[in-house]
Structures are given as C-alpha cells and as structure tokens.
Amino acid sequence: MALQGYFWGGLLVLLIMIHSMSQDSEATDYDASSFNRTSFPPGFVFGTASSAYQEDVQLMKFMGMDGFRFSISWTRLLPSLKPFVTMFHWDLPQALEDEYGGFLSRRIVDDFANFAELCYKEFGDRVKHWITINEPWTYASQGYDVGALAPGRCSAWRNNDCPAGDSATEPYIVAHHMLLCHGAAVKVYKEKYQASQKGQIGITLVSQWFVPYSNSKSNIEAAQRALDFMYGWFIHPLTYGDYPKTMRSIVGKRLPKFTPEQVKLVKGSFDFIGLNYYSGNFASNDPSANSVNDSYSSDSLANLTVERHGKLIGTPTAVSIFYIFPKGLQELLIYTKEKYNNPVIYITENGMGDANNVTAKEGVKDHLRIHFYRRHLGAVQNAIKAGVKVKGFFAWAFLDNFEWGSGYTLRFGLGYVDYHDNLKRYPKDSALWFRKFNLKDKDY
C-alpha cells in the first residue's frame, strides 16, 4: 500500500516509517513475490541522505525513496530541507574545546541549548523530527576512553598517543554532560516551540546485542552488564532518571550523580529513541578486568568475542568488528520494549561495509548487502509483530562515504562512488533492489 511522507538528509542513511503490517511473512522468507514495502505497515517510509543533496536527491528518487536524514553543524546550517535532523554528530566547535574543554565542562549545557534553540528558530517550521545527539556512547567512549576519536583523550596506559585524559573518569563525565545537553535542548523545544511547530524530538543511541557465552549464571550476568554499560548507560537515565544499578555498583564514585533538577531534566526527555545497530558479541564473565587499572571499557567486567566453540556469531563483513547478526536487532528491540516502557523507535542506522579494493564494475555487485537488508528488515518485522513500536528504518549508507577512522577504505553505500573520477555515482545492485522494494506498483 502507499506510504506517505518520506524524508531525506545528509548522513547517508535510509529511513522507513511504519504504521501497521500488511503481510504476515516469516523473517526468513524473502522471496521476490512477497517481500516488498507492502510487507511493512502503511506509512513505513524508505529514504536516505547525502551532503551533496542537489545531485543525490535525484538518485534517491530513482530508488523510490522520499525521505532523508542529515546533521546540522554548529558552524554550518543547511536551509531548504525537510529532514530528520541531527543537531550534533561529533563536530564540536574547536573554540568550545579550547575555551573550557567541551563536554568535560558543565558550561557546554547552556551553549548546546542555545545552539538547539537557533536550530528551532531557523528551521522548526520545516523540520518535524529533531535528533539532539548521535551516538553519545561512541563520542564518550572512543573520544575519552581509548582516544580513537576526537578529542583523542585517554589514560596514558591505554594509548600513548593521547596527550592527556583519564579513561576511568572522563567518559562518564562527558556522557553525563551529553545527557544534560540533550535534556536542556528538549526542554527548550517542548516549552517554546513544539506546540506551534508540531514536531517531535529524540536522541540516537547505539548498541550491539550481547549473547551469553554459555548458560552459566556468571556469563548471563556478564552479557547484561555489557548491555547496561553500552545501551543502559543512556536509555536507563532517559527512562528512569538514573544509571543502571550495575554501573552504580561497579563504577561507584567515578559515576556522576543526577541532582533532583537533573533527573527532572533528563527523565522522559524524548518523543522517540533513535537506535543504531550493526552487530553482536558473545559475552563472558571477566571479574579481574579492572583489577590493575580502571577504565570505562574494563568496568563492565565482561570479555567480548565474536566466536564461540569455533563458530562465528554471524557472517563476516569487511569491517573486522561487524558480523551479520539480524537476530540481535530483533532481540534488542524486544528488550527495549520490555525494559524501557516500549518507546517509539526509529532504526537510525543499520548497514554493512565492503572493502575499497574493487573496481566500480565489481563494486556494484553487492549481493551480500541485499541479503543483509532482507534479513534485518525481517528482524524489524518480527519485532513489530511482537508489539515493538518501530516507526522507521535508516540504512547506512546511501552512498560510499568517509567512514570516520576508516576513511575511504570501507564502502557502506547503496551507491558506488568513484573517488578517482570526480566522485561519480553508480547505483549498486542493492540500490536497484531497494528501488523494486520501494515502488508500490512493482512486484518484488
């Protein structure tokens, strides 16, 4: 059936909005005649995103898309778009980092709220879905525990290249301030703009799914701790006003406390939760993980691996840490429903990467990616049938792009970009698959 109201943006992702199921097929059954956009509820919107939107929107239309997602930079506001907008995707102005240490300082909260209000004032008449922050877990852990992302801080024992930092405390301080920034931005929107602009606001979290290495009590608890330290770190205070008990117990005084005013600011501060999902891990108990040095990554007291008894958790991809594990997405969605009061959810990123070592002719034949999306969309179907309020799905990514620390060595796109020929775009087989999938008047 027809799906209305697609949106497009500039982070190279694919959106699907959902209302009600029209077919009752198994997640593992994706034959050409039964699996297409009508397999999802009416209103399930398919879209994508690109920074070069003037050119790429035409390619999106070719694929049958009509929605996009992009981020607004503190130093670069893009007008005349109707997207799902992310206000912060790790691009903090250097001036704020230099002046007071960025998210290490409580001062960031007021500045972020002011930036958010500028966005609402300038674009709120056109933007109906706001995302305050993308993946605070990644920013806090990779930027302040291991130093892999900006600003590259960590303890010297973790990474000799870090100029300064404390892996035992700074990730928690930064995460706390990011939650306060989110809450402050939501407060401004709800008090001053939401009634007239009639939009919605949320935050995008990221998590893997953690499978106990065995059925032993210690490994089951380790898997739960791993999930608490990655996902619960943010969704628990957003839902209940405090961090998970496992984190309070292990981290102790290193974990900031919410004041009553902060609880009021953060608890329930969302209309929807964005969820990024890529892979899963086996988790086993590791009680001595932080016996020598404290750090965020060792505090969960869990050892993570992708192999158990000689068997991988899923099909390998070109990204060494990502394996195709759609069941994890289904489990994560159902877990969120059961533990966190069944919030409205948008899958804001989901995808797989190929190595950048093939020609365009070879690179467009990405049949594994088609398999990936068939399986993960099937997992979303199953979660919806279980009562999870999933309203959309963004696939990462519309085009091959700069993948943070991996640069141009990985290709996540539905479209192949020729980096040696003026960035020409070529639709991959997965783009043609989505075109057939999206066009309601075509059988697939």
N, C-alpha and C positions, 0 to 999 in steps of 0.2 A: 504494500500500500504506500501511498505518497508520504514522504517525510518532509516536513517544513522547517524552515529557519536555520539553515546551516551557517556556520561562521568560519572565517579563515584568519590566520595570523602568521607571525614571523619566527617561531621556534621550530618549524618543520615537524608538525605533528598532525595526527588525523583524528578528527572528532566524530563521535557518533552519539547522538542524543536518543534517549529511549523512553517509551511510554508503556506499551503493552505487547506481549508476544503474540504473533500471528500464526506461528507454526510450532509444533511440539516435536522437534527432532532431537536425537541424541547428539551430544557434543562431539562424538567421534564419527558422526555420519555427515560428510560434507560433499555428497555427490552433486554434480553440476545442476541437476534439475530441482534440488530442494534447498540449497543454501545460498541465499542472497539477502539483500537488505530487508526483504519482507519476512525473513526469519526472525527479525527483531521487532520490537514494539513500534507502532506508528509514532513518529517524532524522533526516532533514533537517528541522529544526524551524523553524517560522514563528512569530514572536512580535513584540512591540513593547513600548513603555514609556511611562510617564506619571507625573508627580509627583502628580497628583490621582488616585491609584490606586484609591481606594474607588469612584469613579464610573466611571473609564475602563476598569477591568478588565472590566466588563460589555460595553462596546463592543468590547473585544479578543476576548471570547468570541464575540460576534456575527460577527466577521470570521473566525472559525475559528482564531484564534491560541491558543497556550497557553504562551508564553514572553515574558519581558520583561527589559530591561536598565535599570539606573539607577545613579546615583552616590551614594556616601556622602560627606557633607560632614564636614570635621574638626569642625564645630560642630553637626552635625545627623545623628544616626544613626537610620535608619528601621527599626523592628523588623517581624517577622512577614511577611517577604517571602522568596521563593525565586528570586533573580535571578542574572544575570551582573552582578556589582557592580564598578563603577569607584570606586577609592578617592580619586583626585584628578582632578578635571575643572576645573582652573584656579582653584579657590576657596581660595586660601591664606589662613589666618587673618591678619588685619591685624597682630595682636600680633607674629607672627614676622617680618613685613616690617619693622615698626618696630624690633624688638629687634636684628636682625642682618642685615637685607637679604634675607630669604627665601632663594631659591635661588641668590643670589650668594655665599652663605656655605656652607662645608663643614659647619657646625653643623646644617643642615637635614637631613642624612642620618640622624642619630640620632633626631631628632624625628619624621621620617617613619616610620622603622622602629617607633618606639613607637606611633605612631598606627595603623600597619598591624596591629601585634600586638593592639591594642584591638579592632580590627575582627574579627580571627580569634577572639579570646576570646568576643566577644559574639555573633557571627553565623556562625562557622565550622561549626557543626553543621547549618546550613541552606543556607549558600552554598557551592556546589561549583565555581564559576568566578569567580575573582578577576582583575580588571584593575587593575594598580597605578596607572598614569598614562594619561590620554587625551591623545594628540597632543602629546608633548613638543616636536615641531618647531614647532607653532603657538605654544605658550607661549613658547619661547625666541626665535623669530624675530619674532613680532608684538609681544611684550612688551618686547624688548630691542634689536631692530634698527631697527624702524620706529615703535615706540611706539603702535601701534594698539590693543593690548590691555593690560590691567593687567600690571605696574605702570606702563606707559607710559614706559619709559626708552629713550633712544637718543642718538646724537650730535646736537648742535645743527644741523649741516648737513643732517641727514636730516629733522628735524622740529622746527621752532621751538617747538612746544608741549611738547616733552619737557623736564621740569625738570632732568634730569641723565641721564647714561649714556654708553656708549661702544659704538657699533654694530660696532666692529672686534673687540672682545674679549668683551663681556658675553654675547652669545648663546651663545658657545662655553663659557664658564664655567657658565652656567645649564644648558645641555644636559648637560654633564659631571656636574654635581651631580644632575640628574634621573636619569641613568643609574645613578649610585651609590645614589640613593634607591630606585630600582626594585630594584637588586641586593640592597640591605640588606633590603628588605621580603620579597623572595623567599627570602633566606637564613633569615630568622626562620620563615617558613611551612614551608619544607622541613625545617628542623631540629627544629621543635617541634610542628607542627600537621598537616602533610599526611598523615602515616601514620595518625593517628586520625580526622581529618575527611574524608580521601579526596577532596579537591578538587583542582583544577588552578589554576595561576596564570600570568598572562602580562601583556603590555603592549600598548596600542593605538597603532599608528603611522599616519601619514597620508602619502599620496604621490599625485602625479599621474603620468601616463606622459608621457615626453618623446620626441618623434619628431624625428629629424634633419631640419633644414630642406631639406637636399639630401643626396645620397650622397657628398659630399666627406668626406675623412678628418677635416678640422677640425670639420665640423658633426656628424659621428658622435661624435667625442670630446666635443664640447660637450654633446650630449644625455646622454652617460654622466656627465659632470661634474654636470650639473643633477640627475640621479638620485642620484648619490653625495651631493650636498650636501643633498638633501631626505630621501631614504629611507636611503641608506647611512650617513648621519650617525649613525643609531641602530641599524639592523639589523646593520650590519657589526661594531661592537663587541659587540653581543649575541651574534653568532655566532662571531666570530674573536678578540675581545678587544682590538681597536684600530680606529681610524677608517680610512676608505678612504685608499689611498695618494695619490689625487688631492687630498684635503683636506690631508694632511700636507705635500705638496709646495707647495701654494699658500698655505695659512694659516701654515705654519711655527710659530714660537714662540708665536703667538697661540692655537694649538690646544693645550689641556691634554694632558698625557701620563698614561697609566694606569700606576700603580705595579704591581708584581707582585701585590700583595694586591688591588688594584682589578680587575686582569684576572681574577683568580680569582673575584671577587665578581660581575662583570658577564657574563663569557663563559658562554653556555649557560644563563642565568638565566631560563628560561621553559619552560612546558609547551606554550604556543601563542602565536602572534602575532595580535593584532587588527590589522586593516587597514581604514582609512577611505579610500574612493576616490570622487572626484566628477568629474574631468575630465582633460584632457590639454593639452599645449602643443607647438608646434614650437620647436626649439632650434637656434640658430646660434652660431658662434664669435664671441666678443667679447673679444679679447685685451687691450683697453685699458679694460675695465670698471672696474677698481680702480686705474687709473693716477694718479688725483688723490686720492681718499680711499678708505681701506679700510673695508669693511663686510661683514657676512655675505652680504647679498643680491648684492653685486658680486663676491664671491670666486670664484664658480663660473665666471666668465668666459664666461657664456652669455647670449645675448639670447633672451628668450622671447616668443612671439607665438601668437595663435590663428588666424592667416591665412597662407596660403601660395599665391602665384600667384593671388590673388583668390578663393581657396576657403577657407572656414572649416573648422576641424578637426572640427566637429560641429554639430548643430542648436543654435541659441542658446536660452538659458533666461532667466528674469528676473534671474538672478544674472550680472552682467556678466563674471565670470571663469570661469563654468562653462558648458561645452558638452557636449552628449550625445555621448559618445565611449566606447561599451562595449568596443570593441576594446582600449582602453588598460587596462581592468581585466583582460582576458584576458592581455595581454602582461605586465602587472605580476605576475600570479600565476605565470605560467610562468617569468618571470625569477627570482622568489623561489625557486622550486623548484630551478632550475638553479644559481644562485649561492650560495644560503644553505641548502643541505642539506635542502631540502624539508620545512620545518616544518609543523606543524598550523596552519591559518589559519582565523580567523573574520573574515568581512567585517563589521566592527562598525558601519560607517556607509556608506550609499550612497543618494542621493536627488537630487531636483531641486526648485527653488523657483519659485513663481509670485509675481507682484506682488500686493500687497494693495490692489488698486484695483477690485475687483468685488464685487457683492452675493453673498450666500450662494447664491442660486439659480444665479448664474453660476459661482461658485467651486467648486461641487461637480462641475462637468463638466470634469474634469481628464484628458482622454483622452491628452494628451501624457505625463502621468505614467505611465499604463498602458503606453504604448509604451516609455517609459524603463525600467520594470522588466522588461518582457518581454525587451528587448534585453540588459540587464545580467545577468539570470538566465541567459539563453542563453550569455553570455560565461563565467559561472561553470560552466555545464555543460561547455563546451568545455575549460576548464582542468582540470576533474575528469577528463575523458576523456584529457587529456594527462598525468595522473598527479599533479596537484597535490592535496595533502591538505586541501582546503577542507572544513571541518566545519560552517560556519554562515554566515548572512547576516542582518545587521540593516539594515533600511531606515530611513533618516532622512527623515520622522519619522512617528510615529503620529498626532500632532495638530499643527496650526499652533501655533507657539510663539515665544518670544523668541529671535531669531537673533543673539545677541551684538551686534556693532557695527551690524547692520542693524535691530535691534529688531523691531518688529512690521510692518515694511514688506514682508517676504517671508513666503510661506506654503509650507512644505515638507511639510505634513501629509497623511496619508491621510484625516484627518478635518478638516472645516472648523470653526473656532472663531469664533463671533460675539462680537467684543470689545465690542460695544455692547449686548449683551443677556445679561448675566450669564454670559458665556463658554459659551453653549450650543454643543453639538457636533452636527455633521451629517456623516454619512458621505459622502465624495466617491465618485465613480464608481470611483476606484482602490481604495477600501475594499471596495466590492462586488465588484470584480474579484478582490481577494485572498480574499474570503470564498468565492467559487466555486473559486478556485485551491486553497484550503486544505482544503476539505471533501472528504474522500476518496470519499464516496458520491455526489458530484455530478460529472457530466461537464462539462468545460470545453474 
